[in-house]
Amino acid sequence: MTNSDFLLKAAIKKVTEKLNEIVVEKIEEATNIAQDAPEKLKKEFEMLKDSIIEEAARMETEVSKVRNADTSVSNQDPYLSDVLKEIKDIKGKIDHLNISINNTIQ
Protein backbone atom coordinates (compact mmCIF):
# COMPACT_ATOMS: atom_id res chain seq x y z
CA MET A 1 0.00 0.00 0.00
CA THR A 2 1.10 3.50 -0.73
CA ASN A 3 1.09 6.46 1.61
CA SER A 4 -1.99 7.87 -0.11
CA ASP A 5 -3.86 4.57 0.52
CA PHE A 6 -3.05 4.75 4.21
CA LEU A 7 -4.03 8.40 4.27
CA LEU A 8 -7.37 7.65 2.59
CA LYS A 9 -8.12 4.70 4.93
CA ALA A 10 -7.17 6.80 7.98
CA ALA A 11 -9.41 9.64 6.81
CA ILE A 12 -12.34 7.29 6.25
CA LYS A 13 -11.81 5.66 9.66
CA LYS A 14 -11.65 8.99 11.51
CA VAL A 15 -14.66 10.45 9.67
CA THR A 16 -16.65 7.29 10.44
CA GLU A 17 -15.67 7.45 14.12
CA LYS A 18 -16.66 11.12 14.32
CA LEU A 19 -20.00 10.49 12.59
CA ASN A 20 -20.74 7.59 14.96
CA GLU A 21 -19.89 9.80 17.93
CA ILE A 22 -22.21 12.55 16.68
CA VAL A 23 -25.04 10.07 15.99
CA VAL A 24 -24.73 8.53 19.47
CA GLU A 25 -24.69 12.00 21.06
CA LYS A 26 -27.80 13.09 19.15
CA ILE A 27 -29.61 9.86 20.03
CA GLU A 28 -28.83 10.47 23.71
CA GLU A 29 -30.14 14.04 23.43
CA ALA A 30 -33.32 12.83 21.73
CA THR A 31 -33.80 10.19 24.41
CA ASN A 32 -33.45 12.78 27.18
CA ILE A 33 -35.92 15.09 25.45
CA ALA A 34 -38.38 12.23 24.95
CA GLN A 35 -38.14 11.29 28.62
CA ASP A 36 -38.71 14.88 29.76
CA ALA A 37 -41.54 15.60 27.33
CA PRO A 38 -44.43 14.00 29.27
CA GLU A 39 -43.48 15.85 32.45
CA LYS A 40 -43.12 19.15 30.61
CA LEU A 41 -46.48 18.63 28.89
CA LYS A 42 -48.08 17.81 32.22
CA LYS A 43 -46.66 20.98 33.80
CA GLU A 44 -47.81 23.11 30.88
CA PHE A 45 -51.27 21.55 31.03
CA GLU A 46 -51.45 22.13 34.78
CA MET A 47 -50.55 25.79 34.30
CA LEU A 48 -53.15 26.14 31.54
CA LYS A 49 -55.77 24.36 33.63
CA ASP A 50 -55.07 26.59 36.64
CA SER A 51 -55.26 29.67 34.44
CA ILE A 52 -58.59 28.56 32.97
CA ILE A 53 -60.01 27.75 36.39
CA GLU A 54 -58.89 31.14 37.74
CA GLU A 55 -60.49 32.90 34.78
CA ALA A 56 -63.69 30.90 35.19
CA ALA A 57 -63.79 31.77 38.90
CA ARG A 58 -63.20 35.42 38.09
CA MET A 59 -66.00 35.37 35.53
CA GLU A 60 -68.28 33.57 37.94
CA THR A 61 -67.54 36.15 40.65
CA GLU A 62 -68.19 38.94 38.20
CA VAL A 63 -71.50 37.37 37.19
CA SER A 64 -72.44 36.91 40.84
CA LYS A 65 -71.76 40.58 41.53
CA VAL A 66 -73.94 41.59 38.61
CA ARG A 67 -76.64 39.16 39.70
CA ASN A 68 -76.55 40.45 43.28
CA ALA A 69 -76.62 44.05 42.11
CA ASP A 70 -79.77 43.59 40.07
CA THR A 71 -81.37 40.15 40.26
CA SER A 72 -84.30 41.12 38.07
CA VAL A 73 -81.98 41.92 35.14
CA SER A 74 -79.77 38.82 35.54
CA ASN A 75 -82.77 36.51 35.75
CA GLN A 76 -84.00 37.88 32.43
CA ASP A 77 -80.64 37.54 30.65
CA PRO A 78 -80.43 34.13 28.95
CA TYR A 79 -76.83 34.87 27.88
CA LEU A 80 -75.78 34.87 31.53
CA SER A 81 -77.14 31.40 32.17
CA ASP A 82 -75.48 30.19 28.95
CA VAL A 83 -72.12 31.54 30.13
CA LEU A 84 -72.50 29.84 33.51
CA LYS A 85 -73.37 26.56 31.80
CA GLU A 86 -70.32 26.87 29.53
CA ILE A 87 -68.08 27.51 32.53
CA LYS A 88 -69.43 24.39 34.21
CA ASP A 89 -68.92 22.34 31.02
CA ILE A 90 -65.34 23.61 30.63
CA LYS A 91 -64.52 22.71 34.23
CA GLY A 92 -65.85 19.19 33.62
CA LYS A 93 -63.82 18.81 30.42
CA ILE A 94 -60.67 20.04 32.15
CA ASP A 95 -61.15 17.53 34.96
CA HIS A 96 -61.70 14.73 32.43
CA LEU A 97 -58.63 15.74 30.41
CA ASN A 98 -56.51 15.98 33.55
CA ILE A 99 -57.50 12.46 34.56
CA SER A 100 -56.70 11.17 31.07
CA ILE A 101 -53.27 12.79 31.07
CA ASN A 102 -52.46 11.49 34.54
CA ASN A 103 -53.45 7.98 33.48
CA THR A 104 -51.34 8.22 30.32
CA ILE A 105 -48.24 9.42 32.16
CA GLN A 106 -48.48 6.79 34.86
N, C-alpha and C positions, 0 to 999 in steps of 0.2 A: 504494500500500500504506500501511496505517496503522501507527502505532508498535506496536500490539499484534501485527500480522502479523510485523513484523521481530523482535519479542521472541520470538514463538512459533518462528519459523524458526531464530533464534539458539540458542534452548534445545534444539530438536531436533538441530541440528548439533553442539552441544557435548556433549549426552548421547550421541549416536552416536559421536563421537570418543572419549569416555571409555570407552564400552562396548567399542569396537574395541581400545583400549589394554589394557584388562583382559583381553580374550579372548586377545590376542597374548601378554601376560605369562603367562597361565595355560598356554597351549600350550607356551611355552618351558620353563616349570617341569615340565610333564608330559614333555616330550622329555628333559630332563635326568634326571628320575627313571627314565624308561624306559631310558636309556643306562646308568645306574648299577646298575639292578636285576640284570642277570646277574652282575656282579662281586660285588655284595653277597650274592646267593644262593650263589655259589661259595664266598665266604669263610665264610658260615654253614654250608654243607655241610661244608667242610673242618674247621671247628671241631667239628661234630657227629661227623664221621668220626673225628677224632683222639680225641675223648672216648670214643667207642664202642670204639675199638681199645685205649685205655688201660684201660678197664673190662674188656675181654675178656682183656687181658694180666694184669690184677690177679686176675681170676677163675681164669685158667689157673695162675698162680703159687700161688694159694690151693689149688687142686685138687692141684697137684704136691706141695705141702707135706703135704697130707693123705695123698696116695698114698705119699709117702716115709715118713711116720710109721707107717703101717700098711698095707702093700701087700695083705695078705690081705683086709682090709675093703674097700679101694677096688676090688679086682678083682671082688668080689662085688656091688658096687653098680651096677646097670644105669643108674640115674639119672645117675651121674657120667659114664659114657660118652655118654649122650644130651646132656648139657650140653656136653661137649667137641665133639661133632658139631655142635651148634647154633652154637657159637662159630666153628667152621671155616666153616660155611655162611654166617653173618653176615659174616665177613671177605670171603668170595668175593662176596657180594652188594654189599658196600660198594665193593670194587674195581671191579666191573662198573658200578655206578652212577656212580662217579667218572669212569670212562672215558667213559661216555655224556654226562655233563655237560661234560667237557672238549671232547668232539667237538662238542657243541651250541654251546658258547660260541665256539669257533674257527670 
